[in-house]
Amino acid sequence: MSTRTVAVGSASGLHARPAKLFVEAAAAAPVKVTIQVAGRKPVPAKSMLSVLALGAKQGTEVTLQADGEGAEQALDDLAALLARDLDADDA
């Protein structure tokens, strides 16, 4: 199983717009991805409600996990996305 740990870069944490962008990217990944905050169970990264329920604020470290073909690239892409301040992006 591949993992990546990254600090959430968005100023508002994983709320609304940043969570939506992350969930859309996770859903498009070729593998099943989970996201976890330390001390809590991993949740499906493509579930908006689960991602919002993490309560991850800016700077919170989250761990992404995936297994299978394409997992390394998917995790790299998702970790890079989470590290950005998605509230500041125009996309």
Backbone as XML, in Angstrom:
<?xml version="1.0"?>
<chain id="A" units="angstrom">
  <residue number="1" name="MET">
    <atom name="N" x="0.853" y="-1.177" z="0.000"/>
    <atom name="CA" x="0.000" y="0.000" z="0.000"/>
    <atom name="C" x="0.894" y="1.233" z="0.000"/>
  </residue>
  <residue number="2" name="SER">
    <atom name="N" x="0.584" y="2.163" z="-0.841"/>
    <atom name="CA" x="1.331" y="3.417" z="-0.927"/>
    <atom name="C" x="0.665" y="4.461" z="-0.049"/>
  </residue>
  <residue number="3" name="THR">
    <atom name="N" x="1.472" y="5.307" z="0.535"/>
    <atom name="CA" x="0.928" y="6.376" z="1.373"/>
    <atom name="C" x="1.644" y="7.690" z="1.097"/>
  </residue>
  <residue number="4" name="ARG">
    <atom name="N" x="0.960" y="8.765" z="1.375"/>
    <atom name="CA" x="1.538" y="10.109" z="1.359"/>
    <atom name="C" x="0.950" y="10.868" z="2.536"/>
  </residue>
  <residue number="5" name="THR">
    <atom name="N" x="1.797" y="11.590" z="3.247"/>
    <atom name="CA" x="1.321" y="12.463" z="4.310"/>
    <atom name="C" x="1.604" y="13.891" z="3.888"/>
  </residue>
  <residue number="6" name="VAL">
    <atom name="N" x="0.582" y="14.722" z="3.985"/>
    <atom name="CA" x="0.687" y="16.096" z="3.515"/>
    <atom name="C" x="-0.106" y="17.003" z="4.445"/>
  </residue>
  <residue number="7" name="ALA">
    <atom name="N" x="0.385" y="18.218" z="4.620"/>
    <atom name="CA" x="-0.345" y="19.221" z="5.401"/>
    <atom name="C" x="-1.321" y="19.942" z="4.478"/>
  </residue>
  <residue number="8" name="VAL">
    <atom name="N" x="-2.540" y="20.128" z="4.945"/>
    <atom name="CA" x="-3.561" y="20.816" z="4.163"/>
    <atom name="C" x="-3.139" y="22.272" z="3.987"/>
  </residue>
  <residue number="9" name="GLY">
    <atom name="N" x="-3.091" y="22.728" z="2.739"/>
    <atom name="CA" x="-2.609" y="24.069" z="2.445"/>
    <atom name="C" x="-3.680" y="25.134" z="2.342"/>
  </residue>
  <residue number="10" name="SER">
    <atom name="N" x="-4.908" y="24.726" z="2.171"/>
    <atom name="CA" x="-5.972" y="25.718" z="1.984"/>
    <atom name="C" x="-6.241" y="26.506" z="3.256"/>
  </residue>
  <residue number="11" name="ALA">
    <atom name="N" x="-6.429" y="27.794" z="3.095"/>
    <atom name="CA" x="-6.640" y="28.685" z="4.238"/>
    <atom name="C" x="-7.853" y="28.287" z="5.065"/>
  </residue>
  <residue number="12" name="SER">
    <atom name="N" x="-8.876" y="27.755" z="4.418"/>
    <atom name="CA" x="-10.084" y="27.357" z="5.143"/>
    <atom name="C" x="-10.075" y="25.880" z="5.506"/>
  </residue>
  <residue number="13" name="GLY">
    <atom name="N" x="-8.969" y="25.202" z="5.255"/>
    <atom name="CA" x="-8.923" y="23.766" z="5.513"/>
    <atom name="C" x="-9.701" y="23.017" z="4.449"/>
  </residue>
  <residue number="14" name="LEU">
    <atom name="N" x="-10.087" y="21.794" z="4.771"/>
    <atom name="CA" x="-10.858" y="21.003" z="3.800"/>
    <atom name="C" x="-12.354" y="21.274" z="3.981"/>
  </residue>
  <residue number="15" name="HIS">
    <atom name="N" x="-12.756" y="22.462" z="3.605"/>
    <atom name="CA" x="-14.152" y="22.859" z="3.657"/>
    <atom name="C" x="-14.599" y="23.286" z="2.268"/>
  </residue>
  <residue number="16" name="ALA">
    <atom name="N" x="-15.843" y="23.083" z="1.979"/>
    <atom name="CA" x="-16.515" y="23.508" z="0.762"/>
    <atom name="C" x="-15.670" y="23.378" z="-0.507"/>
  </residue>
  <residue number="17" name="ARG">
    <atom name="N" x="-15.184" y="24.489" z="-1.036"/>
    <atom name="CA" x="-14.523" y="24.477" z="-2.336"/>
    <atom name="C" x="-13.272" y="23.591" z="-2.362"/>
  </residue>
  <residue number="18" name="PRO">
    <atom name="N" x="-12.344" y="23.717" z="-1.401"/>
    <atom name="CA" x="-11.175" y="22.830" z="-1.433"/>
    <atom name="C" x="-11.569" y="21.353" z="-1.340"/>
  </residue>
  <residue number="19" name="ALA">
    <atom name="N" x="-12.532" y="21.028" z="-0.504"/>
    <atom name="CA" x="-12.966" y="19.637" z="-0.370"/>
    <atom name="C" x="-13.584" y="19.150" z="-1.676"/>
  </residue>
  <residue number="20" name="LYS">
    <atom name="N" x="-14.378" y="19.995" z="-2.322"/>
    <atom name="CA" x="-15.012" y="19.620" z="-3.595"/>
    <atom name="C" x="-13.949" y="19.307" z="-4.646"/>
  </residue>
  <residue number="21" name="LEU">
    <atom name="N" x="-12.951" y="20.176" z="-4.750"/>
    <atom name="CA" x="-11.885" y="19.956" z="-5.737"/>
    <atom name="C" x="-11.115" y="18.670" z="-5.438"/>
  </residue>
  <residue number="22" name="PHE">
    <atom name="N" x="-10.833" y="18.436" z="-4.148"/>
    <atom name="CA" x="-10.120" y="17.223" z="-3.771"/>
    <atom name="C" x="-10.949" y="15.974" z="-4.063"/>
  </residue>
  <residue number="23" name="VAL">
    <atom name="N" x="-12.215" y="15.990" z="-3.685"/>
    <atom name="CA" x="-13.093" y="14.831" z="-3.888"/>
    <atom name="C" x="-13.237" y="14.524" z="-5.384"/>
  </residue>
  <residue number="24" name="GLU">
    <atom name="N" x="-13.383" y="15.555" z="-6.201"/>
    <atom name="CA" x="-13.486" y="15.338" z="-7.652"/>
    <atom name="C" x="-12.218" y="14.691" z="-8.188"/>
  </residue>
  <residue number="25" name="ALA">
    <atom name="N" x="-11.065" y="15.144" z="-7.728"/>
    <atom name="CA" x="-9.796" y="14.572" z="-8.188"/>
    <atom name="C" x="-9.649" y="13.135" z="-7.703"/>
  </residue>
  <residue number="26" name="ALA">
    <atom name="N" x="-10.060" y="12.871" z="-6.473"/>
    <atom name="CA" x="-9.973" y="11.510" z="-5.932"/>
    <atom name="C" x="-10.904" y="10.566" z="-6.686"/>
  </residue>
  <residue number="27" name="ALA">
    <atom name="N" x="-12.084" y="11.055" z="-7.035"/>
    <atom name="CA" x="-13.044" y="10.223" z="-7.769"/>
    <atom name="C" x="-12.535" y="9.892" z="-9.166"/>
  </residue>
  <residue number="28" name="ALA">
    <atom name="N" x="-11.735" y="10.767" z="-9.730"/>
    <atom name="CA" x="-11.190" y="10.545" z="-11.075"/>
    <atom name="C" x="-9.941" y="9.672" z="-11.057"/>
  </residue>
  <residue number="29" name="ALA">
    <atom name="N" x="-9.393" y="9.416" z="-9.897"/>
    <atom name="CA" x="-8.178" y="8.596" z="-9.783"/>
    <atom name="C" x="-8.488" y="7.162" z="-10.213"/>
  </residue>
  <residue number="30" name="PRO">
    <atom name="N" x="-7.497" y="6.490" z="-10.795"/>
    <atom name="CA" x="-7.721" y="5.117" z="-11.274"/>
    <atom name="C" x="-7.748" y="4.079" z="-10.157"/>
  </residue>
  <residue number="31" name="VAL">
    <atom name="N" x="-7.527" y="4.501" z="-8.937"/>
    <atom name="CA" x="-7.503" y="3.570" z="-7.802"/>
    <atom name="C" x="-8.338" y="4.141" z="-6.659"/>
  </residue>
  <residue number="32" name="LYS">
    <atom name="N" x="-8.729" y="3.263" z="-5.756"/>
    <atom name="CA" x="-9.464" y="3.693" z="-4.561"/>
    <atom name="C" x="-8.480" y="4.364" z="-3.615"/>
  </residue>
  <residue number="33" name="VAL">
    <atom name="N" x="-8.816" y="5.557" z="-3.173"/>
    <atom name="CA" x="-7.942" y="6.331" z="-2.279"/>
    <atom name="C" x="-8.682" y="6.583" z="-0.974"/>
  </residue>
  <residue number="34" name="THR">
    <atom name="N" x="-7.961" y="6.475" z="0.129"/>
    <atom name="CA" x="-8.530" y="6.855" z="1.422"/>
    <atom name="C" x="-7.738" y="8.029" z="1.977"/>
  </residue>
  <residue number="35" name="ILE">
    <atom name="N" x="-8.382" y="8.776" z="2.860"/>
    <atom name="CA" x="-7.739" y="9.907" z="3.515"/>
    <atom name="C" x="-8.000" y="9.766" z="5.005"/>
  </residue>
  <residue number="36" name="GLN">
    <atom name="N" x="-6.990" y="10.127" z="5.790"/>
    <atom name="CA" x="-7.077" y="9.918" z="7.231"/>
    <atom name="C" x="-6.396" y="11.054" z="7.971"/>
  </residue>
  <residue number="37" name="VAL">
    <atom name="N" x="-7.017" y="11.477" z="9.054"/>
    <atom name="CA" x="-6.397" y="12.392" z="10.005"/>
    <atom name="C" x="-5.908" y="11.525" z="11.157"/>
  </residue>
  <residue number="38" name="ALA">
    <atom name="N" x="-4.746" y="11.837" z="11.711"/>
    <atom name="CA" x="-4.159" y="11.029" z="12.779"/>
    <atom name="C" x="-5.166" y="10.750" z="13.887"/>
  </residue>
  <residue number="39" name="GLY">
    <atom name="N" x="-5.228" y="9.497" z="14.289"/>
    <atom name="CA" x="-6.103" y="9.098" z="15.374"/>
    <atom name="C" x="-7.520" y="8.753" z="14.956"/>
  </residue>
  <residue number="40" name="ARG">
    <atom name="N" x="-7.811" y="8.869" z="13.663"/>
    <atom name="CA" x="-9.162" y="8.561" z="13.166"/>
    <atom name="C" x="-9.058" y="7.513" z="12.080"/>
  </residue>
  <residue number="41" name="LYS">
    <atom name="N" x="-10.183" y="6.874" z="11.780"/>
    <atom name="CA" x="-10.220" y="5.857" z="10.741"/>
    <atom name="C" x="-10.086" y="6.512" z="9.362"/>
  </residue>
  <residue number="42" name="PRO">
    <atom name="N" x="-9.466" y="5.796" z="8.422"/>
    <atom name="CA" x="-9.434" y="6.313" z="7.051"/>
    <atom name="C" x="-10.837" y="6.324" z="6.453"/>
  </residue>
  <residue number="43" name="VAL">
    <atom name="N" x="-11.092" y="7.304" z="5.600"/>
    <atom name="CA" x="-12.395" y="7.415" z="4.937"/>
    <atom name="C" x="-12.166" y="7.495" z="3.434"/>
  </residue>
  <residue number="44" name="PRO">
    <atom name="N" x="-13.188" y="7.148" z="2.655"/>
    <atom name="CA" x="-13.041" y="7.231" z="1.196"/>
    <atom name="C" x="-12.809" y="8.674" z="0.756"/>
  </residue>
  <residue number="45" name="ALA">
    <atom name="N" x="-11.773" y="8.879" z="-0.034"/>
    <atom name="CA" x="-11.431" y="10.229" z="-0.479"/>
    <atom name="C" x="-12.425" y="10.773" z="-1.491"/>
  </residue>
  <residue number="46" name="LYS">
    <atom name="N" x="-13.234" y="9.904" z="-2.085"/>
    <atom name="CA" x="-14.208" y="10.389" z="-3.070"/>
    <atom name="C" x="-15.565" y="10.706" z="-2.442"/>
  </residue>
  <residue number="47" name="SER">
    <atom name="N" x="-15.653" y="10.632" z="-1.121"/>
    <atom name="CA" x="-16.895" y="10.936" z="-0.407"/>
    <atom name="C" x="-16.832" y="12.337" z="0.197"/>
  </residue>
  <residue number="48" name="MET">
    <atom name="N" x="-17.625" y="13.245" z="-0.353"/>
    <atom name="CA" x="-17.625" y="14.629" z="0.127"/>
    <atom name="C" x="-17.965" y="14.701" z="1.617"/>
  </residue>
  <residue number="49" name="LEU">
    <atom name="N" x="-18.983" y="13.983" z="2.037"/>
    <atom name="CA" x="-19.379" y="14.031" z="3.446"/>
    <atom name="C" x="-18.274" y="13.509" z="4.351"/>
  </residue>
  <residue number="50" name="SER">
    <atom name="N" x="-17.626" y="12.437" z="3.932"/>
    <atom name="CA" x="-16.544" y="11.866" z="4.743"/>
    <atom name="C" x="-15.366" y="12.819" z="4.830"/>
  </residue>
  <residue number="51" name="VAL">
    <atom name="N" x="-15.026" y="13.449" z="3.729"/>
    <atom name="CA" x="-13.893" y="14.384" z="3.721"/>
    <atom name="C" x="-14.216" y="15.605" z="4.582"/>
  </residue>
  <residue number="52" name="LEU">
    <atom name="N" x="-15.422" y="16.130" z="4.466"/>
    <atom name="CA" x="-15.808" y="17.277" z="5.296"/>
    <atom name="C" x="-15.810" y="16.906" z="6.775"/>
  </residue>
  <residue number="53" name="ALA">
    <atom name="N" x="-16.217" y="15.676" z="7.081"/>
    <atom name="CA" x="-16.301" y="15.233" z="8.480"/>
    <atom name="C" x="-14.927" y="15.105" z="9.136"/>
  </residue>
  <residue number="54" name="LEU">
    <atom name="N" x="-13.870" y="15.077" z="8.348"/>
    <atom name="CA" x="-12.528" y="15.002" z="8.923"/>
    <atom name="C" x="-12.208" y="16.247" z="9.750"/>
  </residue>
  <residue number="55" name="GLY">
    <atom name="N" x="-12.808" y="17.367" z="9.355"/>
    <atom name="CA" x="-12.550" y="18.615" z="10.084"/>
    <atom name="C" x="-11.111" y="19.088" z="9.949"/>
  </residue>
  <residue number="56" name="ALA">
    <atom name="N" x="-10.479" y="18.772" z="8.834"/>
    <atom name="CA" x="-9.071" y="19.138" z="8.630"/>
    <atom name="C" x="-8.945" y="20.637" z="8.377"/>
  </residue>
  <residue number="57" name="LYS">
    <atom name="N" x="-8.161" y="21.288" z="9.207"/>
    <atom name="CA" x="-7.915" y="22.722" z="9.055"/>
    <atom name="C" x="-6.582" y="22.940" z="8.337"/>
  </residue>
  <residue number="58" name="GLN">
    <atom name="N" x="-6.292" y="24.177" z="7.990"/>
    <atom name="CA" x="-5.014" y="24.481" z="7.348"/>
    <atom name="C" x="-3.886" y="24.001" z="8.262"/>
  </residue>
  <residue number="59" name="GLY">
    <atom name="N" x="-2.968" y="23.258" z="7.697"/>
    <atom name="CA" x="-1.819" y="22.744" z="8.442"/>
    <atom name="C" x="-2.031" y="21.363" z="9.043"/>
  </residue>
  <residue number="60" name="THR">
    <atom name="N" x="-3.273" y="20.894" z="9.061"/>
    <atom name="CA" x="-3.537" y="19.535" z="9.557"/>
    <atom name="C" x="-2.877" y="18.532" z="8.623"/>
  </residue>
  <residue number="61" name="GLU">
    <atom name="N" x="-2.136" y="17.586" z="9.189"/>
    <atom name="CA" x="-1.525" y="16.548" z="8.358"/>
    <atom name="C" x="-2.539" y="15.445" z="8.119"/>
  </residue>
  <residue number="62" name="VAL">
    <atom name="N" x="-2.687" y="15.083" z="6.856"/>
    <atom name="CA" x="-3.569" y="13.993" z="6.469"/>
    <atom name="C" x="-2.732" y="12.951" z="5.741"/>
  </residue>
  <residue number="63" name="THR">
    <atom name="N" x="-3.161" y="11.709" z="5.856"/>
    <atom name="CA" x="-2.469" y="10.621" z="5.184"/>
    <atom name="C" x="-3.373" y="10.039" z="4.116"/>
  </residue>
  <residue number="64" name="LEU">
    <atom name="N" x="-2.842" y="9.964" z="2.912"/>
    <atom name="CA" x="-3.552" y="9.363" z="1.784"/>
    <atom name="C" x="-3.002" y="7.965" z="1.581"/>
  </residue>
  <residue number="65" name="GLN">
    <atom name="N" x="-3.880" y="7.032" z="1.244"/>
    <atom name="CA" x="-3.448" y="5.666" z="0.987"/>
    <atom name="C" x="-4.157" y="5.148" z="-0.251"/>
  </residue>
  <residue number="66" name="ALA">
    <atom name="N" x="-3.422" y="4.351" z="-1.014"/>
    <atom name="CA" x="-4.008" y="3.704" z="-2.185"/>
    <atom name="C" x="-3.165" y="2.489" z="-2.521"/>
  </residue>
  <residue number="67" name="ASP">
    <atom name="N" x="-3.766" y="1.601" z="-3.261"/>
    <atom name="CA" x="-3.079" y="0.386" z="-3.652"/>
    <atom name="C" x="-3.471" y="0.062" z="-5.094"/>
  </residue>
  <residue number="68" name="GLY">
    <atom name="N" x="-2.524" y="-0.452" z="-5.834"/>
    <atom name="CA" x="-2.821" y="-0.876" z="-7.188"/>
    <atom name="C" x="-2.071" y="-0.070" z="-8.228"/>
  </residue>
  <residue number="69" name="GLU">
    <atom name="N" x="-2.316" y="-0.436" z="-9.479"/>
    <atom name="CA" x="-1.642" y="0.225" z="-10.589"/>
    <atom name="C" x="-2.089" y="1.687" z="-10.682"/>
  </residue>
  <residue number="70" name="GLY">
    <atom name="N" x="-1.134" y="2.575" z="-10.693"/>
    <atom name="CA" x="-1.431" y="4.000" z="-10.767"/>
    <atom name="C" x="-1.519" y="4.669" z="-9.412"/>
  </residue>
  <residue number="71" name="ALA">
    <atom name="N" x="-1.344" y="3.907" z="-8.346"/>
    <atom name="CA" x="-1.489" y="4.465" z="-6.999"/>
    <atom name="C" x="-0.442" y="5.537" z="-6.719"/>
  </residue>
  <residue number="72" name="GLU">
    <atom name="N" x="0.798" y="5.297" z="-7.105"/>
    <atom name="CA" x="1.867" y="6.261" z="-6.812"/>
    <atom name="C" x="1.573" y="7.619" z="-7.449"/>
  </residue>
  <residue number="73" name="GLN">
    <atom name="N" x="1.207" y="7.610" z="-8.717"/>
    <atom name="CA" x="0.929" y="8.867" z="-9.413"/>
    <atom name="C" x="-0.319" y="9.535" z="-8.856"/>
  </residue>
  <residue number="74" name="ALA">
    <atom name="N" x="-1.334" y="8.742" z="-8.566"/>
    <atom name="CA" x="-2.573" y="9.306" z="-8.013"/>
    <atom name="C" x="-2.298" y="9.981" z="-6.672"/>
  </residue>
  <residue number="75" name="LEU">
    <atom name="N" x="-1.509" y="9.336" z="-5.830"/>
    <atom name="CA" x="-1.207" y="9.922" z="-4.522"/>
    <atom name="C" x="-0.335" y="11.164" z="-4.660"/>
  </residue>
  <residue number="76" name="ASP">
    <atom name="N" x="0.615" y="11.121" z="-5.581"/>
    <atom name="CA" x="1.436" y="12.318" z="-5.815"/>
    <atom name="C" x="0.557" y="13.497" z="-6.239"/>
  </residue>
  <residue number="77" name="ASP">
    <atom name="N" x="-0.358" y="13.237" z="-7.156"/>
    <atom name="CA" x="-1.233" y="14.305" z="-7.665"/>
    <atom name="C" x="-2.156" y="14.838" z="-6.568"/>
  </residue>
  <residue number="78" name="LEU">
    <atom name="N" x="-2.740" y="13.934" z="-5.796"/>
    <atom name="CA" x="-3.659" y="14.360" z="-4.735"/>
    <atom name="C" x="-2.916" y="15.078" z="-3.612"/>
  </residue>
  <residue number="79" name="ALA">
    <atom name="N" x="-1.734" y="14.628" z="-3.275"/>
    <atom name="CA" x="-0.943" y="15.291" z="-2.228"/>
    <atom name="C" x="-0.562" y="16.699" z="-2.677"/>
  </residue>
  <residue number="80" name="ALA">
    <atom name="N" x="-0.181" y="16.840" z="-3.934"/>
    <atom name="CA" x="0.174" y="18.162" z="-4.461"/>
    <atom name="C" x="-1.045" y="19.090" z="-4.430"/>
  </residue>
  <residue number="81" name="LEU">
    <atom name="N" x="-2.199" y="18.544" z="-4.748"/>
    <atom name="CA" x="-3.436" y="19.338" z="-4.716"/>
    <atom name="C" x="-3.742" y="19.806" z="-3.294"/>
  </residue>
  <residue number="82" name="LEU">
    <atom name="N" x="-3.640" y="18.902" z="-2.332"/>
    <atom name="CA" x="-3.932" y="19.258" z="-0.938"/>
    <atom name="C" x="-2.944" y="20.272" z="-0.377"/>
  </residue>
  <residue number="83" name="ALA">
    <atom name="N" x="-1.724" y="20.254" z="-0.847"/>
    <atom name="CA" x="-0.696" y="21.159" z="-0.324"/>
    <atom name="C" x="-0.915" y="22.596" z="-0.776"/>
  </residue>
  <residue number="84" name="ARG">
    <atom name="N" x="-1.683" y="22.775" z="-1.862"/>
    <atom name="CA" x="-1.939" y="24.128" z="-2.382"/>
    <atom name="C" x="-3.044" y="24.816" z="-1.597"/>
  </residue>
  <residue number="85" name="ASP">
    <atom name="N" x="-3.035" y="26.142" z="-1.634"/>
    <atom name="CA" x="-4.148" y="26.903" z="-1.059"/>
    <atom name="C" x="-5.225" y="26.990" z="-2.136"/>
  </residue>
  <residue number="86" name="LEU">
    <atom name="N" x="-6.141" y="26.048" z="-2.105"/>
    <atom name="CA" x="-7.167" y="25.971" z="-3.139"/>
    <atom name="C" x="-8.170" y="27.110" z="-3.045"/>
  </residue>
  <residue number="87" name="ASP">
    <atom name="N" x="-8.203" y="27.798" z="-1.916"/>
    <atom name="CA" x="-9.072" y="28.974" z="-1.796"/>
    <atom name="C" x="-8.522" y="30.143" z="-2.607"/>
  </residue>
  <residue number="88" name="ALA">
    <atom name="N" x="-7.212" y="30.156" z="-2.809"/>
    <atom name="CA" x="-6.575" y="31.256" z="-3.516"/>
    <atom name="C" x="-6.531" y="31.026" z="-5.023"/>
  </residue>
  <residue number="89" name="ASP">
    <atom name="N" x="-6.721" y="29.765" z="-5.453"/>
    <atom name="CA" x="-6.664" y="29.447" z="-6.877"/>
    <atom name="C" x="-7.897" y="29.960" z="-7.585"/>
  </residue>
  <residue number="90" name="ASP">
    <atom name="N" x="-7.713" y="30.327" z="-8.825"/>
    <atom name="CA" x="-8.830" y="30.801" z="-9.649"/>
    <atom name="C" x="-9.583" y="29.663" z="-10.305"/>
  </residue>
  <residue number="91" name="ALA">
    <atom name="N" x="-9.016" y="28.439" z="-10.291"/>
    <atom name="CA" x="-9.618" y="27.310" z="-11.005"/>
    <atom name="C" x="-10.976" y="26.947" z="-10.532"/>
  </residue>
</chain>
